């Protein structure tokens, strides 16, 4: 245990050094008054209402706490792993990669790379000071932190998602008897009280996709044992979120058609997102249940054929 305490001390000191480095020399995109080089300040800005990015990253605030919960949940396992902690050289390889990634992020003024480098360095330090078994025990809690890293290219995905939502919603509304036209990213109808709904960036569904992917990752990790089942369920979170967002657009249009656009946009629009997201979670659980039934049925079929 003395060796474990020593290795844990080395790990803690090294992690503190990495945190201090990234706090003082972690980002180079701000200039002028109030300039700061803190990567963590940049992350907070991206997670908070101060962000001017087209994508909402507010879910990033809770991601570190979920990761910490996984470590706490397995505290008995970690106690045993710390007693057997030994250094592993592969951690140096990961740390070297993290240094190069951070250097590239500074050079190109892309803090997203530096944030990913922090996650990689955390896993590298676990390899280096706590050993291989501890590193594989930590792969999900550490990897889950990547959901807190803003991904720049997602801002470019909002427009295709807006167009998809508009086109499919228009098709569905016409199919159920509400004459509707698509005008760029707007759904317009003169039927009933009439409505003109613009599918803005905030309504593209990208926030729901990111949040649902994070929740599905946790669900798949906790309740699925095989890597393929985990990967498949995780991948299904994307079409589920897209379909749910289209359903939300359609229901907003229906409310606007029968009860007026003011009610649809001022009340239903603001609260329907929560209801739709809960529905998404249940849909993912339903997909998980169907997967289990399929596996059970396949095993029974193989048993009969054998």
Protein Blocks (a to p, Z undefined) as FASTA:
>chain_A
ZZmmmmmmmmmmmmmmmmmmmmmmmbfkbgcehiafbfklmmmmmmmmmbcbfbdcklmm
mmmmmmmmmmmmmmmmmmmmmmmgccdfklmmmmmmmmmmmmmmmmnopaklmmmmmmmm
mmmmmmmmnojklmmmmmmmmmmmmmmpccfklmmmmmmmmmmmmmmmmmmmmmnopacd
dehjaccdfehjbpaddddfklnommmmmmmmmmmmmmmmmmpmbfklmmmmmmmmmmmm
mmmmmmmmmmmmmmmmmnojklmmmmmmmmmmmmmmmmmmmmmmmmmmmmmmmmmmmmmm
mmmmZZ
